[in-house]
Amino acid sequence: MNRPIEVRGPAIAAIPLVLDSPHSGHAFPDDFNAAVSEAELREGEDCYVDELYDGGPEMGVPLLAALWPRTYLDPNRHAGDIDLDLIEGRWPGEYRPSGKAQVGKALLWRTLEDGRPIYAKKLSIEEVLRRIREFHAPYHQVIQHLLNETHARFGRVYHINCHSMRSVAGKQSGDGEGNVRADFVLGDRDGTSCAPAFTEFVRATLAGMGYQVKVNDPYKGVELVRAYADPKAGRHSLQIEISKRLYMDEGTLRKTAGFAPLQNNLSTLLAEIKGFL
C-alpha cells in the first residue's frame, strides 16, 4: 500500500474544526496473511463513514481517513495496547493494555466478533513493529499536525472522531449481546474530552432532526479522543457513533436509501456546528 492515509479538504482548516475517520478503510495490505476472508475481515469496518461526512471538506474542514482495514491495525488504540497472545516472543516496546486483548480487539485484532482467530499463527515482533511504524504512527502524526495547526490559527480546535456501530450489540460487545443501540452515541469520556456545551449542542441538534441520541452509552470515546483532548487549553474532542441501520445493509455492506438523507443531515449538523463555533 503506497498511501495508508488521506486528508480530504484543505490542509489548513477554514474554521476551528477537524474530522477524522479511523475505521472506514478497506484497502487490504499485501502482508495481512489472515486465515479468514476479506469479507469477514470487514466486520469491524465503519463502512462509508468518511463519505457520510463529505460536507466537511466541502465547507473547508479537513477530514483524515485511514485507508486500511481496522482489523489489520486499529489507529484508535494506543501503540502500546499489544495483545501478548498474538505475538511470538517478548514484546520490547511500551506496553499499555486497555483490556481489549481479552476479546481479541487490541491494537491488532486477534479474533473476529464470533471468536474465530484471524491468523493461523502468531505474528513476529518485527511484523507488529512495522505495522505500528508504517500505519499507526503516520495516522497519529497527521491528526496531531491538523489539530495543532488549527489550534495555532484559531486559539482553539474542535475535533470530531467519526465512527459507526452495529445497530444491535454483538457477542463480544460490552453493552450486552442483542442490545439495540440508539441512532447516535456521542462520547466525550464523561465530560472530560470536550466542553459539555459542545456535546449538548451536537446532541440537541441531532435530536432536533428526529434521531435518538445517547451520550457515553455505550461508547465514551477511546484513544483518538483521549490523546489530544485538553478542554482547558481549547482542545476539544468528541466521538460520534452512527447506527449502521440508518444508512446501510449490515449483511451485504451496501448503502441503502437512507444514505443520502443521513449524509445531508450530517452536512447540516456541520453547518450548525460552524455557527456554534
Residue pairs with C-beta under 8 A, 6 or more apart in sequence:
1 27
1 29
1 30
1 67
1 68
3 67
4 66
4 67
4 68
4 134
4 135
4 138
4 139
5 64
5 65
5 66
5 67
5 138
5 139
5 142
6 64
6 65
6 67
7 62
7 63
7 64
7 65
7 142
7 146
8 50
8 54
8 56
8 57
8 62
8 63
8 64
8 65
9 56
9 57
9 58
9 60
9 61
9 62
9 63
10 57
10 60
10 61
10 62
11 62
12 62
12 149
12 150
12 153
13 60
13 61
13 62
13 146
13 149
13 150
13 153
13 154
13 157
14 59
14 60
14 61
15 59
15 60
15 61
15 154
15 274
15 277
16 150
16 151
16 153
16 154
16 155
16 156
16 157
16 158
16 277
17 56
17 61
17 150
17 157
17 158
17 159
17 160
17 270
17 273
17 274
17 277
18 61
18 62
18 63
18 64
18 143
18 146
18 147
18 150
18 157
18 158
18 159
18 160
19 53
19 56
19 61
19 62
19 63
19 64
19 159
19 160
19 162
20 63
20 64
20 65
20 143
20 159
20 160
20 161
20 162
20 224
21 46
21 49
21 50
21 53
21 63
21 64
21 65
21 66
21 162
21 163
22 46
22 66
22 70
22 74
22 75
22 76
22 139
22 161
22 163
22 224
23 44
23 45
23 46
23 49
23 66
23 70
23 74
23 76
23 163
23 164
24 45
24 46
24 47
24 48
24 49
24 50
24 51
24 65
24 66
24 162
25 45
25 65
25 66
25 67
25 68
25 69
25 70
26 38
26 42
26 45
26 47
26 69
27 67
27 68
27 69
28 38
28 41
28 68
28 69
28 72
29 68
29 72
31 127
32 41
32 69
32 72
33 119
34 41
34 71
34 118
34 119
35 117
35 118
35 119
35 120
36 112
36 116
36 118
40 112
41 69
41 71
41 72
41 112
41 118
42 69
42 71
42 253
43 71
43 112
43 113
44 69
44 70
44 71
44 105
44 109
44 113
45 69
45 70
45 71
45 253
46 70
46 162
46 163
46 164
46 165
47 164
47 244
47 248
47 253
48 164
48 247
48 248
48 255
48 259
49 162
49 163
49 164
49 242
50 63
50 65
50 162
51 263
52 162
52 164
52 242
52 247
52 259
52 262
52 263
52 266
53 63
53 162
53 266
53 270
54 263
54 267
55 263
55 266
55 267
55 268
55 270
55 271
56 62
56 63
56 270
57 63
58 267
59 267
59 270
59 271
59 274
61 270
62 146
63 162
64 139
64 142
64 143
64 146
66 75
66 135
66 139
68 135
70 76
70 109
71 109
71 118
72 108
72 109
72 131
72 135
73 107
73 108
73 131
73 132
73 135
73 136
74 105
74 106
74 107
74 108
74 109
75 135
75 136
75 139
75 140
75 223
75 224
76 161
76 222
76 223
76 224
77 98
77 100
77 106
77 107
77 222
77 223
78 96
78 98
78 107
78 223
78 227
79 93
79 94
79 107
79 132
79 136
79 137
79 140
80 93
80 94
80 95
80 96
80 97
80 107
81 96
81 97
81 98
81 100
81 101
81 106
81 107
81 223
82 91
82 93
82 95
82 97
82 101
82 106
82 107
82 108
82 128
83 100
83 101
83 104
83 106
83 107
83 108
83 110
84 91
84 95
84 101
85 101
85 110
86 101
86 106
86 108
86 110
86 119
86 122
86 123
86 128
87 122
87 123
87 124
87 125
87 128
88 121
88 122
88 123
88 124
88 125
89 124
89 125
90 125
91 125
92 125
93 129
97 106
98 106
98 222
100 106
101 110
103 111
103 172
104 110
104 111
104 112
104 115
104 117
104 118
104 172
105 111
105 172
107 128
107 132
107 136
108 123
108 128
108 131
109 118
110 117
110 118
110 119
111 117
111 118
111 172
112 118
113 170
113 171
113 172
114 171
115 171
115 172
140 227
143 159
143 224
143 228
144 228
147 157
147 159
147 228
147 235
150 157
151 157
151 234
151 235
155 234
156 234
156 235
156 236
157 234
157 235
157 236
158 194
158 198
158 236
158 237
158 238
158 273
158 277
159 225
159 228
159 229
159 235
159 236
159 237
159 238
160 237
160 238
160 239
160 240
161 221
161 224
161 225
161 237
161 238
161 239
161 240
162 240
163 219
163 239
163 240
163 241
163 242
164 241
164 242
164 243
164 244
164 247
165 181
165 185
165 219
165 241
165 242
165 243
165 244
166 173
166 181
166 243
166 244
166 250
167 180
167 181
167 243
167 244
167 245
167 250
168 178
168 179
168 180
168 181
169 175
169 176
169 177
169 178
169 179
169 180
169 181
169 218
170 177
171 177
173 179
173 218
174 218
175 181
175 217
175 218
179 218
181 214
181 218
181 243
182 211
182 212
182 213
182 214
182 217
182 243
183 206
183 211
183 212
183 213
183 242
183 243
183 246
184 206
184 211
184 212
184 213
184 214
184 240
184 241
184 242
184 243
185 213
185 214
185 215
185 216
185 217
185 218
185 219
185 240
185 241
186 199
186 202
186 203
186 213
186 214
186 215
186 216
186 238
186 239
186 240
186 241
187 193
187 215
187 216
187 219
187 220
187 221
187 225
187 238
187 239
187 240
187 241
188 194
188 196
188 199
188 215
188 216
188 220
188 221
188 225
188 237
188 238
188 239
189 216
189 220
189 221
189 225
189 226
189 229
190 216
190 220
191 199
192 229
192 231
193 221
193 225
193 226
193 229
193 231
193 236
193 237
193 238
194 229
194 231
194 236
194 237
194 238
195 231
195 236
198 236
198 238
198 276
199 215
199 238
201 272
201 273
201 276
202 238
202 240
202 269
202 273
203 213
203 215
205 269
205 272
205 273
206 213
206 269
207 213
209 265
209 268
209 269
219 239
219 241
220 239
221 237
221 238
221 239
222 239
224 237
224 239
225 237
225 238
225 239
226 237
228 235
228 237
229 235
229 236
229 237
242 262
244 250
246 258
246 262
247 255
247 256
247 258
247 259
247 262
247 263
248 254
248 255
248 256
248 258
248 259
249 255
249 256
